[in-house]
Amino acid sequence: MHGRCQAGRGRDDVKLPSISGTVIANSNLNLLGMGATILSLQAIVGNLVAKTLSSASAGAYYGAQRVAAPPVAFDVFSVQACTNTIMAHFVGMLFSNWILLVVNKYNKRQQEREAAFAADSAPSAPPMPGFQY
């Protein structure tokens, strides 16, 4: 454990703008995942509806013949998997937005402190000619 602590001391500090950039990139990746999952969910639901309608109407017209296989458990589980994926991406987006909110609040406070310090340490009168700080 001591070796790990010693190894971490030589590392650079993490800068807040890099955190914001990483969170924004991850949010964009979450949006891409949500979009792909929604498209696949629409295709699967359309397939399930087509199977259900064709199997329901086939019995009346064709008797014992089956036009399409009825929906099976795998179809239902694939819809469940898609909705779980969308939920996971949505929760990821919520946490990303929360992290951005916290980081931006900290950035704002830090800028206010730096501005107050600069105002306190600034000279009250213009410098005299030839005077060097």
Buried (B, 14 or more C-beta within 10 A) or exposed (E): EEEEEEEEEEEEEEEEEEBBEEBEEBBEEBBEBBEBBBEBBEEBBEBBEEBBEBBEEBEEEEEEEEEEEEBEEEBEEBBEBBEEBBEBBEEBBEEBEEBBEEBEEEBEEEEEEEEEEEEEEEEEEEEEEEEEE
